[in-house]
Amino acid sequence: MRAWSAPDVPTLSVSGPEVSLYDTQAGAVVPVVPDDGRASLYVCGITPYDATHMGHANTYVAFDLLNRAWRSAGHEVAYAQNVTDVDDPLLERATKVGIDWVELAERETELFRQDMMALRVLPPDTYTGAVESIPLVLDMIARLDELGAVYRVEEDLYYSVAADAAFGAESRWTREQMLEIFGERGGDPERAGKKDPLDPVLWRGERPGEPSWPSSYGAGRPGWHIECSAISVAALGQGFTVQGGGSDLIFPHHEMCAGHAQVVDPSLPFARHYVHAGMVAYDGEKMSKSKGNLVFVSALRNSDVDPMAIRLVLLRHHYRSDWEWTDDQLWDAVDTLADWRAAVALGRGAPAEPVVDAVLSALADDLDAPAAVAAVQQWVTATLGRDGLADTSDPNAGPAIAAVVDAALGLNL
């Protein structure tokens, strides 16, 4: 599957510091430095049954900041992402609106590409759909089966969480916490015949009216967790640097993904670090398709809103925080961008070097985009004279600020 076109990114004359991030498994901010200089990142992708909302945008912009921070520090980055282009929510939506599920998936995936391009998110090097990953999934299931980690319940195959001695280490959740949320996040703890209520499905046997693919286990389709486990290991190798996604993926998704891979190869962790973005609310509740309280990137773009203003709203919140979207934030970002562009257009300005250093340092420190934005705002205020006389002592400040804001923050001024 193709990704989207990459934006041009300026090359900076200085390097950024090495990156530290909050690692969910460690429960602390830790250095995230690739051993061989090559960073690798897997971010769980969309299920394309509706348009990109601000919760999605928040996650993908967050990990775009990581991609950029690593590049600023001089690392090559291998980035992989999936598209869950066959799954229950997609099939249910297609049936409800009377459209072929393949057509729906292709349409919404293309809209996602357009939204990511508009937000200037760097594309993944490997972009893989669930359907095209089926050979990878079946290979991983076969290896798990050989190790005794697979069992059948009627037409479905399940993975035994007991096979992974490290189960629970990624999320650090108690069993009680897991059981409380498992059913809400795609699990079926009540199903009779399972060895453990927390065991996830690996291969969903064929159902009438649903798509299926042949396999030695019978016709069916992949489970959600095994899809990402197989795709990420195939694209990046086991022990890749960062597994990323929203905080709602901590359990069960990332826990199960890790378990599948670590049972197949216990010599390496699935990922070296687990990093999660916060949730975005609207009208007092977490933004979600089930609640219908969504603000769509495409709807704002179609209303002639500058995508850079959308991105700036996201950057003003730390990626790990939970926060609520409001229209006032968007209009304030529109005004802020106008000021930034006016200051950069002057060419001369307040000294740029301290601002460049501050932006790169802030992003290396657990992707602190709000601090980076504040540093740029201070420069704009000084350059435009909002705090007294304008400071235009640096003749090359405008281009230098524009370059770091583009390269590190992804904002095109």
C-alpha positions as CSV (number, residue, x, y, z in Angstrom):
1,M,0.0,0.0,0.0
2,R,1.3,3.5,-0.8
3,A,1.6,6.1,1.9
4,W,1.5,9.8,1.1
5,S,3.9,12.4,-0.4
6,A,6.6,13.8,1.9
7,P,6.8,17.5,2.5
8,D,10.1,19.3,1.9
9,V,12.0,19.6,5.2
10,P,14.8,22.2,5.6
11,T,18.3,21.0,6.6
12,L,19.4,22.8,9.7
13,S,23.0,23.9,10.2
14,V,23.0,22.6,13.8
15,S,22.1,19.3,15.3
16,G,19.5,18.7,18.0
17,P,20.2,16.8,21.3
18,E,19.5,13.1,21.7
19,V,15.8,12.4,22.5
20,S,14.3,11.3,25.8
21,L,10.7,10.1,26.1
22,Y,8.3,8.9,28.6
23,D,8.3,5.1,28.3
24,T,5.0,3.6,29.5
25,Q,6.8,0.3,30.4
26,A,9.5,2.0,32.4
27,G,7.1,4.5,33.9
28,A,9.6,7.3,33.5
29,V,11.3,9.6,31.0
30,V,14.3,7.7,29.6
31,P,16.9,8.3,26.9
32,V,15.7,6.8,23.6
33,V,19.0,6.6,21.6
34,P,19.3,4.0,18.9
35,D,22.3,1.7,19.4
36,D,23.4,1.7,15.8
37,G,22.3,5.3,14.9
38,R,19.2,4.1,13.1
39,A,16.0,4.8,14.9
40,S,12.9,2.7,14.1
41,L,9.3,3.6,14.8
42,Y,6.0,1.7,14.5
43,V,2.8,3.7,15.0
44,C,-0.5,1.8,14.9
45,G,-2.7,3.2,12.0
46,I,-6.3,3.8,11.4
47,T,-9.3,1.6,10.8
48,P,-10.6,3.4,7.7
49,Y,-14.3,3.5,8.3
50,D,-14.6,7.3,8.9
51,A,-12.6,10.5,8.4
52,T,-9.5,11.6,10.4
53,H,-10.6,13.3,13.6
54,M,-8.5,15.4,16.0
55,G,-7.8,12.4,18.2
56,H,-6.1,10.7,15.2
57,A,-4.3,14.0,14.2
58,N,-3.0,14.4,17.8
59,T,-1.4,11.0,17.7
60,Y,0.2,11.2,14.3
61,V,1.5,14.8,14.8
62,A,3.0,13.7,18.1
63,F,5.0,10.9,16.5
64,D,5.9,13.2,13.6
65,L,7.6,15.3,16.2
66,L,9.6,12.3,17.3
67,N,10.5,11.5,13.7
68,R,11.7,15.0,13.2
69,A,13.6,15.2,16.5
70,W,15.5,12.0,15.7
71,R,16.4,13.4,12.3
72,S,17.5,16.7,13.9
73,A,19.8,14.6,16.1
74,G,21.4,13.1,13.0
75,H,19.7,9.7,13.0
76,E,18.3,7.8,10.1
77,V,14.7,6.8,10.8
78,A,12.8,3.8,9.6
79,Y,9.1,4.4,10.1
80,A,6.3,1.8,9.6
81,Q,2.5,2.1,10.0
82,N,-0.4,-0.2,9.3
83,V,-4.0,0.3,8.0
84,T,-6.6,-2.0,9.5
85,D,-8.5,-2.2,6.2
86,V,-10.6,-5.2,7.3
87,D,-12.2,-5.3,10.8
88,D,-15.6,-5.4,12.4
89,P,-16.2,-1.6,12.7
90,L,-15.3,-1.2,9.0
91,L,-17.7,-4.0,7.9
92,E,-20.5,-2.8,10.2
93,R,-20.2,0.7,8.8
94,A,-20.1,-0.5,5.2
95,T,-23.3,-2.5,5.8
96,K,-25.0,0.3,7.5
97,V,-24.4,2.9,4.7
98,G,-24.8,0.3,1.9
99,I,-21.3,0.5,0.4
100,D,-18.8,-2.2,-0.5
101,W,-16.3,-2.5,2.4
102,V,-13.3,-2.4,0.1
103,E,-14.6,0.8,-1.5
104,L,-15.1,2.4,1.9
105,A,-11.7,1.4,3.2
106,E,-10.0,2.8,0.0
107,R,-12.0,6.0,0.2
108,E,-11.2,6.8,3.8
109,T,-7.6,5.7,3.6
110,E,-7.2,8.2,0.7
111,L,-8.8,10.9,2.8
112,F,-6.4,10.1,5.6
113,R,-3.5,10.5,3.2
114,Q,-4.7,13.9,2.2
115,D,-5.2,15.0,5.8
116,M,-1.7,13.9,6.7
117,M,-0.2,15.7,3.7
118,A,-2.1,18.9,4.7
119,L,-0.7,18.6,8.3
120,R,2.8,18.0,6.9
121,V,3.2,14.7,8.7
122,L,6.2,12.8,7.3
123,P,5.0,9.6,5.7
124,P,6.0,6.1,6.9
125,D,8.6,4.2,4.8
126,T,6.4,1.1,5.0
127,Y,2.6,1.4,4.9
128,T,0.9,-1.9,5.1
129,G,-2.8,-2.9,5.0
130,A,-4.2,-5.7,7.1
131,V,-5.4,-7.5,3.9
132,E,-1.9,-7.5,2.4
133,S,-0.4,-8.6,5.7
134,I,-2.3,-11.9,5.8
135,P,0.7,-14.0,4.7
136,L,2.8,-12.4,7.5
137,V,0.0,-13.0,10.0
138,L,-0.4,-16.7,9.0
139,D,3.3,-17.2,9.3
140,M,3.4,-15.8,12.8
141,I,0.3,-17.8,13.8
142,A,2.0,-21.0,12.6
143,R,5.1,-20.2,14.6
144,L,3.0,-19.5,17.7
145,D,1.1,-22.8,17.1
146,E,4.4,-24.8,17.0
147,L,5.2,-23.3,20.4
148,G,1.8,-24.4,21.9
149,A,0.5,-20.8,22.2
150,V,-2.6,-21.3,19.9
151,Y,-5.8,-23.1,20.5
152,R,-9.2,-23.3,18.8
153,V,-12.6,-22.3,20.0
154,E,-15.1,-23.5,17.3
155,E,-14.0,-21.8,14.1
156,D,-11.7,-19.3,15.7
157,L,-8.0,-19.4,16.8
158,Y,-7.0,-17.8,20.1
159,Y,-3.6,-16.9,21.6
160,S,-2.9,-17.9,25.1
161,V,-1.6,-15.0,27.1
162,A,0.0,-17.4,29.6
163,A,2.6,-18.3,26.9
164,D,4.3,-15.0,27.5
165,A,6.1,-14.8,30.8
166,A,6.3,-11.0,30.4
167,F,2.6,-10.5,30.0
168,G,1.5,-7.3,31.7
169,A,5.0,-5.8,31.7
170,E,4.2,-3.2,28.9
171,S,1.1,-1.8,30.4
172,R,1.9,-2.5,34.1
173,W,-1.8,-3.1,34.6
174,T,-3.2,-5.5,37.2
175,R,-5.3,-8.4,36.0
176,E,-8.4,-6.7,37.5
177,Q,-7.7,-3.5,35.4
178,M,-7.3,-5.7,32.3
179,L,-10.5,-7.6,32.8
180,E,-12.4,-4.3,33.4
181,I,-11.5,-2.8,30.1
182,F,-10.8,-5.8,27.8
183,G,-14.4,-6.2,26.6
184,E,-14.7,-2.5,25.8
185,R,-11.6,-2.6,23.5
186,G,-12.4,-5.4,21.2
187,G,-12.0,-8.4,23.5
188,D,-14.5,-11.1,24.3
189,P,-13.9,-12.1,27.9
190,E,-17.3,-13.8,28.2
191,R,-16.8,-16.3,25.4
192,A,-17.2,-19.9,26.5
193,G,-14.3,-22.3,25.7
194,K,-11.5,-19.8,26.2
195,K,-8.7,-20.9,28.5
196,D,-8.4,-17.3,29.9
197,P,-10.9,-14.5,29.5
198,L,-8.0,-12.2,28.4
199,D,-6.9,-14.5,25.5
200,P,-7.3,-12.5,22.2
201,V,-8.4,-13.9,18.8
202,L,-5.7,-14.6,16.3
203,W,-7.7,-15.8,13.3
204,R,-11.5,-15.2,13.0
205,G,-13.1,-18.0,11.2
206,E,-15.3,-17.3,8.2
207,R,-18.8,-15.9,8.9
208,P,-21.6,-15.6,6.4
209,G,-21.5,-12.4,4.5
210,E,-18.0,-11.5,5.8
211,P,-14.8,-11.4,3.7
212,S,-12.4,-14.3,4.4
213,W,-9.1,-15.7,3.0
214,P,-8.0,-19.3,2.8
215,S,-5.5,-20.7,5.3
216,S,-4.4,-24.1,6.6
217,Y,-6.6,-23.3,9.7
218,G,-9.7,-22.7,7.5
219,A,-11.0,-19.6,5.8
220,G,-11.0,-16.5,7.9
221,R,-9.3,-13.1,8.6
222,P,-6.7,-11.8,11.0
223,G,-7.3,-10.6,14.5
224,W,-6.4,-7.0,15.3
225,H,-3.3,-7.5,17.5
226,I,-1.6,-10.2,15.5
227,E,-1.8,-7.8,12.4
228,C,0.3,-5.1,14.0
229,S,2.7,-7.6,15.6
230,A,3.4,-9.3,12.3
231,I,3.6,-6.1,10.2
232,S,6.0,-4.3,12.6
233,V,8.4,-7.2,13.0
234,A,8.5,-7.8,9.2
235,A,9.1,-4.1,8.5
236,L,11.5,-3.1,11.3
237,G,12.8,-6.3,12.9
238,Q,12.1,-7.3,16.5
239,G,13.5,-5.0,19.1
240,F,12.7,-1.8,17.2
241,T,13.1,1.4,19.0
242,V,9.6,2.8,19.7
243,Q,6.1,1.3,19.5
244,G,3.8,4.3,19.4
245,G,0.1,5.0,19.5
246,G,-2.7,6.6,21.5
247,S,-2.9,5.9,25.3
248,D,-6.1,3.8,24.6
249,L,-3.8,1.2,22.9
250,I,-1.7,0.6,26.0
251,F,-4.0,-2.3,26.8
252,P,-4.9,-4.6,25.3
253,H,-3.4,-3.8,21.9
254,H,0.2,-3.1,22.6
255,E,0.3,-5.7,25.4
256,M,-0.9,-8.4,23.0
257,C,1.3,-7.3,20.1
258,A,4.3,-7.6,22.3
259,G,3.3,-11.0,23.6
260,H,2.9,-12.5,20.2
261,A,6.3,-11.4,19.1
262,Q,8.1,-12.3,22.3
263,V,6.7,-15.8,22.4
264,V,8.0,-16.4,18.9
265,D,11.4,-14.9,19.8
266,P,12.0,-14.5,23.5
267,S,15.6,-13.3,23.0
268,L,14.4,-9.8,22.2
269,P,11.7,-7.4,23.4
270,F,9.0,-6.6,20.9
271,A,10.0,-3.0,21.1
272,R,12.6,-1.2,23.3
273,H,10.3,1.6,24.3
274,Y,6.5,2.2,24.4
275,V,5.3,5.7,24.0
276,H,1.7,6.9,24.0
277,A,-0.2,10.1,23.1
278,G,-3.0,11.5,25.2
279,M,-6.7,11.6,24.3
280,V,-8.6,14.6,22.8
281,A,-12.0,15.4,24.1
282,Y,-14.9,17.5,22.7
283,D,-18.0,18.6,24.4
284,G,-16.8,17.1,27.7
285,E,-16.0,13.6,26.5
286,K,-13.2,11.7,24.7
287,M,-13.5,12.3,21.0
288,S,-14.7,9.0,19.5
289,K,-16.7,7.7,16.6
290,S,-19.0,5.7,18.9
291,K,-20.0,9.0,20.7
292,G,-20.2,11.0,17.5
293,N,-18.4,14.0,19.1
294,L,-15.9,14.4,16.3
295,V,-14.0,17.3,14.8
296,F,-12.7,16.2,11.4
297,V,-9.5,17.5,9.8
298,S,-11.0,17.3,6.4
299,A,-14.1,19.3,7.4
300,L,-11.9,22.1,8.7
301,R,-9.8,22.0,5.6
302,N,-12.9,22.2,3.4
303,S,-13.9,25.2,5.4
304,D,-10.7,27.0,4.3
305,V,-9.0,26.7,7.6
306,D,-5.3,26.7,7.3
307,P,-4.0,23.2,8.2
308,M,-1.0,24.9,9.9
309,A,-3.4,26.4,12.4
310,I,-4.8,22.9,13.1
311,R,-1.3,21.7,13.7
312,L,-0.4,24.6,15.9
313,V,-3.4,23.9,18.2
314,L,-2.1,20.3,18.6
315,L,1.4,21.6,19.3
316,R,0.2,23.8,22.1
317,H,-0.7,20.7,24.1
318,H,2.0,18.3,25.4
319,Y,1.6,15.0,23.5
320,R,1.0,13.0,26.6
321,S,-1.7,15.2,28.0
322,D,-5.5,14.7,27.7
323,W,-7.2,17.9,26.6
324,E,-10.3,19.3,25.0
325,W,-10.6,20.8,21.6
326,T,-12.4,24.1,21.3
327,D,-13.0,26.4,18.3
328,D,-11.5,29.3,20.3
329,Q,-8.1,27.5,20.3
330,L,-8.3,27.2,16.5
331,W,-9.1,30.9,15.9
332,D,-6.3,31.9,18.3
333,A,-3.9,29.7,16.3
334,V,-4.9,31.4,13.1
335,D,-4.1,34.8,14.6
336,T,-0.8,33.5,16.1
337,L,0.3,32.2,12.7
338,A,-0.4,35.6,11.1
339,D,2.0,37.2,13.7
340,W,4.7,34.5,13.2
341,R,4.5,35.0,9.4
342,A,4.7,38.7,9.7
343,A,7.8,38.5,11.9
344,V,9.5,36.0,9.7
345,A,8.7,38.1,6.6
346,L,10.7,41.0,8.0
347,G,13.9,39.0,7.5
348,R,15.7,40.8,10.3
349,G,14.7,40.0,13.9
350,A,15.7,39.2,17.4
351,P,18.7,36.8,17.7
352,A,17.7,33.4,16.2
353,E,20.4,31.2,17.6
354,P,19.0,30.9,21.2
355,V,15.5,30.2,19.8
356,V,16.8,27.4,17.5
357,D,18.6,25.8,20.4
358,A,15.5,26.2,22.6
359,V,13.2,24.6,20.1
360,L,15.5,21.6,19.4
361,S,16.1,21.1,23.1
362,A,12.4,21.3,24.0
363,L,11.5,18.7,21.5
364,A,14.4,16.4,22.6
365,D,13.0,16.6,26.1
366,D,9.9,14.3,25.8
367,L,8.6,16.2,22.8
368,D,7.8,19.3,24.7
369,A,6.2,21.2,21.8
370,P,4.4,23.8,24.0
371,A,7.9,24.9,25.3
372,A,9.1,25.1,21.7
373,V,6.1,27.1,20.6
374,A,6.6,29.5,23.6
375,A,10.2,30.1,22.6
376,V,9.2,31.0,19.0
377,Q,6.4,33.3,20.4
378,Q,9.0,35.1,22.6
379,W,11.1,35.8,19.4
380,V,8.0,37.0,17.5
381,T,7.0,39.3,20.3
382,A,10.5,40.8,20.5
383,T,10.9,41.1,16.7
384,L,7.5,42.8,16.3
385,G,8.1,45.1,19.2
386,R,5.1,44.0,21.2
387,D,7.1,44.4,24.5
388,G,8.6,47.8,23.6
389,L,11.1,48.6,20.8
390,A,11.4,46.0,18.1
391,D,14.6,43.9,18.1
392,T,16.0,43.5,14.6
393,S,19.6,43.0,15.5
394,D,20.0,39.6,13.7
395,P,19.9,40.2,9.9
396,N,19.3,36.5,9.1
397,A,16.8,35.8,11.9
398,G,13.7,35.4,9.8
399,P,14.9,32.6,7.5
400,A,16.6,30.8,10.5
401,I,13.4,30.8,12.5
402,A,11.3,29.7,9.6
403,A,13.7,26.8,9.0
404,V,13.6,25.5,12.5
405,V,9.9,25.9,12.9
406,D,9.5,23.9,9.7
407,A,12.1,21.2,10.3
408,A,11.3,20.6,14.0
409,L,7.7,21.6,14.5
410,G,6.4,20.9,10.9
411,L,4.9,24.3,10.5
412,N,5.2,26.0,7.1
413,L,5.4,29.8,7.6
